[in-house]
Amino acid sequence: MKERQAFHINGYLGLVGLVVMVGIGCWSIFTGSNSSNFGLMFLGIVLWLIAALFFSSLTIVGPNRAKAVLFFGKYLGTIKTNGLFITTPLTRKIPVSLKVRNFNSSLLKVNDSDGNPVEISAVVVFRVVDTAKALFDVDYYLDFVEIQSETAIRHIATQYPYDTFNDDDLTLRGNTTEVSEELATELQERLAMAGVEVIETRLNHLAYATEIANAMLQRQQAKAILSARQTIVEGAVTMTQMALEQIENGQDIHFTDDRKVQLINNLLVSIITDKGTQPVINTGDLSEK
């Protein structure tokens, strides 16, 4: 099915024309009955029937609303312009809302790419853009949007880990914007057959499942400590190397290998340790002549 425009004319002009037609019909019947002119009476009755048919085809379309016109089960088209109109007689007009809608998915429990169970839900903002597909290509498009949205959320959640400490990795927690955009793209592909346009999707809940929440919190803390320690060690090595180069080059002092090892050890311990260190004054000779 593909949406097309249904036949319709301005209802106010059509209403004036129908009133005139009814008036002519009344005049024809009255004049024909007085003069025993059955042809004129028949014309008046025909005008009345035609007017009655078109009176039944009057329809009102509100703002951000549409009406699909069916003639004995055949789709004739859709009226999207708001106002009063006259369309094909003896037709059924099915109202369709074109307003923007929100769908809040239920809380879903899925496994991320690492196999960890997470709880996730999203808000989907959408609207109908093709009334023919929404009405006739799917059974009930609101249910279709709900089921397909939850299916897409489950699929996206399995593609990424909940969290990592690598800045280059896409994660559900750290890259919600990118994940939401990919969810919107996938959902648009799924809902295109229903004539629905996805305006925006946003994750509104994301957490580890309750049965592993404490364990994963400890795991996150451990990873954070390891990541912090790695940064500290890398910085300590760089600082120690710079200190040795500045001492040897700037002061023309040369250390033996044993003294270098001792100095490096002291510097690394002083920088890396998270507790205060006690200074020790060495009165011995640190250089080798």
C-alpha positions in Angstrom: 0.0 0.0 0.0 1.1 3.5 -0.8 -0.6 6.7 0.5 -2.3 8.9 -2.1 -4.6 11.9 -1.9 -8.3 11.2 -1.9 -10.8 13.3 -3.9 -12.2 16.1 -1.8 -13.6 19.6 -2.3 -14.0 22.5 0.0 -16.9 21.6 2.3 -18.3 25.2 2.7 -18.6 25.7 -1.1 -20.0 22.2 -1.4 -22.5 22.8 1.3 -23.7 26.0 -0.4 -24.1 24.0 -3.6 -26.0 21.2 -1.8 -28.4 23.7 -0.3 -29.0 25.2 -3.7 -29.6 21.7 -5.1 -32.1 21.0 -2.3 -33.9 24.2 -3.0 -34.1 23.4 -6.7 -35.4 20.0 -5.9 -38.1 21.4 -3.6 -39.1 23.9 -6.3 -39.2 21.1 -8.9 -41.3 18.8 -6.8 -43.7 21.6 -5.8 -44.1 22.9 -9.3 -44.4 19.4 -10.8 -47.1 18.4 -8.3 -49.1 21.5 -9.1 -48.9 21.1 -12.8 -49.0 17.3 -12.8 -45.6 17.3 -14.5 -44.1 14.0 -13.4 -40.8 14.6 -15.1 -40.2 17.7 -13.1 -41.2 15.9 -9.9 -38.8 13.1 -10.8 -36.0 15.6 -11.3 -36.7 17.1 -7.9 -36.5 13.7 -6.2 -33.3 12.8 -8.0 -31.7 16.1 -6.9 -32.8 15.3 -3.3 -31.2 11.9 -3.5 -28.0 13.3 -4.9 -27.9 16.0 -2.2 -28.5 13.4 0.5 -25.6 11.3 -0.8 -23.2 14.2 -0.8 -24.5 15.4 2.6 -23.4 12.0 4.0 -19.9 12.5 2.5 -19.3 15.6 4.6 -16.3 15.1 6.8 -14.2 17.2 9.2 -10.5 16.8 9.5 -8.8 18.3 12.5 -5.2 19.7 12.9 -2.6 16.9 12.8 -5.2 14.4 11.9 -6.0 12.6 8.7 -8.8 10.4 7.3 -8.4 7.5 5.0 -11.3 7.1 2.6 -12.6 3.6 1.8 -15.2 2.9 -0.8 -16.7 -0.6 -0.1 -13.4 -1.9 1.1 -11.3 -0.2 -1.6 -8.7 2.4 -0.5 -9.3 5.7 -2.4 -6.9 7.9 -0.7 -6.2 10.0 2.4 -7.3 13.6 3.3 -4.6 15.3 5.4 -5.7 18.9 5.1 -7.6 20.1 8.1 -11.1 21.6 7.6 -14.5 20.7 6.2 -14.6 18.7 3.0 -17.0 16.8 0.7 -15.6 13.6 -0.6 -16.8 10.5 -2.5 -20.3 9.4 -1.2 -20.9 6.1 0.5 -17.4 5.9 1.8 -16.0 5.0 5.2 -13.6 7.6 6.7 -11.0 6.1 9.1 -9.3 8.7 11.3 -5.6 8.6 11.9 -3.5 10.7 14.2 -0.4 12.4 12.7 0.7 13.8 16.1 4.1 13.1 17.5 3.9 10.3 20.1 6.1 8.9 22.9 6.5 5.3 23.6 8.3 4.3 26.8 9.5 0.7 26.6 9.2 -1.7 29.5 12.3 -2.5 31.6 14.1 -5.2 29.6 16.7 -7.6 31.0 19.3 -8.6 28.4 22.9 -9.7 28.2 25.5 -7.3 26.9 28.3 -8.3 24.6 30.3 -9.5 27.6 27.5 -11.7 28.7 26.6 -9.6 31.7 22.9 -9.2 32.4 21.8 -5.6 32.3 18.5 -3.7 32.6 17.7 -1.3 29.9 14.7 0.7 28.6 14.3 3.5 26.1 11.9 6.3 25.0 10.9 6.3 21.3 9.5 9.4 19.7 7.6 8.7 16.5 4.8 9.8 14.2 2.8 8.4 11.3 3.8 9.7 7.9 2.1 7.1 5.6 -1.5 6.4 6.7 -2.0 3.7 4.1 0.9 1.6 5.4 0.0 2.3 9.0 -3.6 1.1 8.5 -3.4 -1.6 6.0 0.2 -3.0 5.9 0.3 -4.0 9.6 -2.5 -5.3 11.9 -2.3 -2.5 14.5 0.6 -0.1 14.1 0.8 0.9 17.8 1.4 -2.7 18.9 3.8 -3.1 15.9 5.8 -0.1 17.1 5.9 -1.4 20.7 7.1 -4.9 19.8 9.6 -3.8 17.2 11.0 -1.1 19.6 11.7 -3.7 22.3 13.2 -6.1 19.8 15.6 -3.4 18.5 16.5 -2.4 22.0 17.4 -6.0 22.9 19.5 -6.3 19.7 21.4 -3.1 20.3 22.1 -3.9 23.9 23.8 -7.2 22.9 26.2 -5.5 20.5 28.1 -3.4 23.2 29.5 -4.0 26.6 28.0 -2.2 29.5 31.2 -0.5 30.4 35.0 -0.7 29.8 38.0 1.4 30.7 39.3 1.7 27.2 38.4 5.1 25.7 38.3 3.7 22.2 35.5 1.2 22.9 31.9 2.0 22.4 29.9 1.2 25.6 26.3 1.4 26.6 27.1 3.6 29.6 29.8 5.8 28.1 28.4 6.3 24.6 24.6 6.8 25.1 24.4 9.3 22.2 26.0 7.0 19.7 24.0 4.0 20.9 20.7 6.0 20.8 21.5 7.1 17.2 22.2 3.5 16.1 19.0 2.4 17.8 17.0 5.1 15.9 18.5 4.0 12.6 17.7 0.3 13.2 14.3 1.1 14.5 13.5 3.2 11.4 14.4 0.3 9.2 12.0 -1.9 11.1 9.1 0.6 11.2 9.3 1.8 7.6 6.8 -0.9 6.6 4.3 0.6 9.0 4.6 4.1 7.6 6.1 5.4 10.9 8.9 7.9 11.1 11.3 7.6 14.2 12.1 11.2 15.3 14.3 10.3 18.3 15.3 7.5 20.7 16.9 7.9 24.1 18.0 5.4 26.7 16.2 6.3 29.9 17.3 3.4 32.1 20.6 1.5 32.1 21.9 -0.6 35.0 23.4 -4.0 35.9 20.8 -6.6 36.9 20.3 -6.7 40.6 21.7 -10.2 41.0 25.2 -9.1 39.8 25.1 -5.4 40.7 27.3 -5.7 43.8 29.8 -8.0 42.1 30.0 -5.7 39.0 30.5 -2.7 41.3 33.5 -4.3 42.9 34.8 -5.3 39.4 34.4 -1.7 38.3 36.2 -0.4 41.3 39.1 -2.9 40.8 39.4 -1.9 37.1 39.4 1.7 38.1 42.2 1.1 40.7 44.2 -0.8 38.1 43.7 1.9 35.5 44.7 4.6 38.0 47.8 2.6 39.1 48.8 2.2 35.5 48.6 5.9 34.9 50.6 6.6 38.1 53.3 4.1 37.2 53.7 5.5 33.6 53.9 9.0 35.0 56.4 7.9 37.7 58.7 6.3 35.1 58.6 9.4 33.0 59.4 11.7 35.9 62.2 9.5 37.1 63.8 9.4 33.7 63.5 13.2 33.4 65.1 13.6 36.8 68.1 11.4 36.1 68.7 13.2 32.7 68.5 16.6 34.3 70.8 15.6 37.2 73.5 14.0 35.0 73.4 16.6 32.2 72.9 19.7 34.1 75.2 19.1 37.0 77.8 17.0 35.3 77.2 14.1 37.7 77.6 10.5 36.7 76.1 7.7 38.7 77.2 4.1 38.8 74.7 1.5 37.8 74.1 0.5 41.4 73.5 4.1 42.4 71.1 4.6 39.5 69.1 1.5 40.5 69.0 2.8 44.1 67.9 6.3 43.0 65.3 5.0 40.6 64.0 2.7 43.3 63.7 5.6 45.8 62.1 7.9 43.3 59.5 5.3 42.1 58.6 4.4 45.7 58.2 8.1 46.6 56.0 8.8 43.6 53.9 5.7 43.5 53.2 5.0 47.1 49.9 6.4 48.4 51.3 6.9 51.9 53.8 9.5 53.2 57.5 8.6 53.0 60.1 9.5 55.5 63.1 11.4 54.1 66.5 9.9 54.6 69.7 12.0 54.2 72.5 10.1 52.6 75.9 11.5 53.5 77.9 9.1 51.4 79.5 9.7 48.0 76.8 9.3 45.2 79.2 9.8 42.3 82.1 7.8 41.0 85.3 9.6 40.0 
